[in-house]
Amino acid sequence: MRPRITQRRRWIGAGIALLGAAAVAGSAYPAWYEGQGPRDWPLEQLFTASPAGTATAFWGSVAAPLAVVGLLGALGAVLRFRFILGLGWLVGSATFALWALMSIIGGNWSPDGLTAGAWLCLSGLAVLLGGILGMGPRKEGVEAPLSVFEGDPPQ
């Protein structure tokens, strides 16, 4: 009975993580800050404090790592593999954190200017992390050998 509950828990957690990853990927389309969104900023914006101009293509913009989060979320949810989901969470968190940090350093950022896209990204990251944690540890059917320190001391 116990393995069935664990499998159900892993599927539910994977589904929740998938919803979070989809929200992060979807946050690439609405505006994040004062009418501009990730598709408007070049990828270099994550690594430079000064405005880097405008993006020339979707895959050359800040939206690209957010799309990768969606892909990793879908793959991790199908495989029910927390490592892949965690990797997606790290990519999304790093993207948002680097964008915010470089905007703060550049002097053109305040929390009041955040709009729906940024809040969608942050809430999607929280849901993704909640799904990962909700999956629980993987239960294996193999027992580990006794430690040297358990039981009788070696002779």
C-alpha positions in Angstrom: 0.0 0.0 0.0 2.8 2.4 0.8 4.4 2.4 -2.7 1.1 3.3 -4.3 0.7 6.4 -2.1 4.3 7.4 -2.9 3.6 7.1 -6.7 0.5 9.1 -6.4 2.3 11.8 -4.5 5.1 11.9 -7.1 2.5 12.3 -9.9 0.7 15.1 -8.1 3.9 16.9 -7.2 5.1 16.5 -10.8 1.8 18.0 -12.1 2.1 20.9 -9.7 5.7 21.5 -10.8 4.6 21.4 -14.5 2.0 24.1 -13.8 4.7 26.2 -12.2 7.1 25.7 -15.1 4.4 26.6 -17.5 3.7 29.8 -15.6 7.4 30.7 -15.7 7.6 30.0 -19.4 4.3 32.0 -20.0 5.8 35.0 -18.1 7.9 35.7 -21.1 5.0 37.3 -22.9 3.4 39.9 -20.6 5.3 43.0 -19.6 7.6 42.7 -16.5 8.7 46.3 -15.9 7.2 49.5 -17.2 5.7 48.1 -20.3 8.8 46.0 -21.3 9.1 42.3 -21.1 11.7 39.6 -21.5 11.3 39.4 -25.3 12.3 43.1 -25.4 15.6 42.7 -23.6 18.7 41.0 -25.2 20.2 38.1 -23.3 23.2 40.3 -22.5 20.9 42.2 -20.2 21.4 39.5 -17.6 25.2 40.2 -17.5 25.5 43.9 -18.0 24.2 46.7 -15.7 23.7 49.2 -18.5 20.8 48.8 -20.9 22.0 46.5 -23.7 19.5 47.7 -26.4 16.7 45.6 -27.8 16.5 41.9 -28.6 16.7 40.9 -32.2 15.1 37.4 -31.8 13.3 35.4 -29.2 16.2 33.0 -28.6 18.5 36.0 -28.2 16.4 37.6 -25.5 15.8 37.1 -21.8 12.8 35.0 -22.8 14.9 32.2 -24.0 15.9 30.9 -20.5 12.3 31.1 -19.5 11.3 28.9 -22.4 14.0 26.4 -21.3 12.4 26.3 -17.9 9.1 25.2 -19.6 10.9 22.5 -21.5 12.8 21.2 -18.4 9.5 21.3 -16.5 7.7 19.2 -19.1 10.5 16.7 -19.3 10.9 16.5 -15.5 7.2 16.1 -14.9 6.9 13.3 -17.5 9.9 11.5 -16.1 9.0 12.5 -12.5 12.6 13.3 -12.0 13.2 16.0 -9.4 16.7 16.8 -10.6 15.5 18.0 -14.0 12.7 20.0 -12.3 15.2 21.5 -9.9 17.5 22.4 -12.8 14.6 24.2 -14.4 13.9 26.1 -11.1 17.5 27.1 -10.9 17.5 28.4 -14.5 14.3 30.4 -13.9 15.5 31.8 -10.5 18.9 32.8 -11.9 17.2 34.5 -14.8 14.9 36.6 -12.6 17.6 37.3 -10.0 20.2 38.3 -12.6 17.7 40.6 -14.4 16.7 42.2 -11.1 20.3 42.6 -9.9 21.6 44.1 -13.1 18.6 46.5 -13.2 19.3 47.6 -9.6 23.0 48.1 -10.4 22.0 50.1 -13.5 19.9 52.4 -11.3 16.7 52.0 -13.3 14.7 49.6 -11.1 12.2 49.9 -8.3 9.9 47.2 -6.9 6.9 49.5 -7.7 7.5 49.2 -11.4 7.1 45.4 -11.5 4.0 44.3 -13.5 2.1 41.1 -14.1 4.8 39.3 -16.0 7.4 39.5 -13.2 4.8 38.5 -10.6 3.8 35.6 -12.8 7.4 34.5 -13.0 7.9 34.7 -9.3 4.7 32.9 -8.4 5.5 30.2 -11.1 8.9 29.7 -9.5 7.2 29.3 -6.1 4.7 26.7 -7.5 7.5 24.9 -9.3 9.5 24.6 -6.0 6.4 23.5 -4.1 5.8 20.8 -6.6 9.4 19.6 -6.4 9.2 19.5 -2.6 5.7 17.9 -2.7 7.1 15.0 -4.7 9.0 13.8 -1.7 12.1 11.6 -1.7 12.3 8.7 -4.1 11.6 5.5 -2.3 13.7 2.6 -3.5 12.9 -1.1 -2.8 16.5 -1.9 -2.0 17.7 -1.9 1.6 21.1 -0.3 2.3 23.7 -2.5 3.9 24.4 -2.1 7.6 27.0 0.5 8.5 30.3 -0.6 10.0 29.3 1.3 13.1 25.9 -0.5 13.6 25.7 -3.8 15.3 28.7 -5.7 16.5 32.1 -4.1 16.0 34.4 -5.7 13.4 37.0 -8.1 14.7 
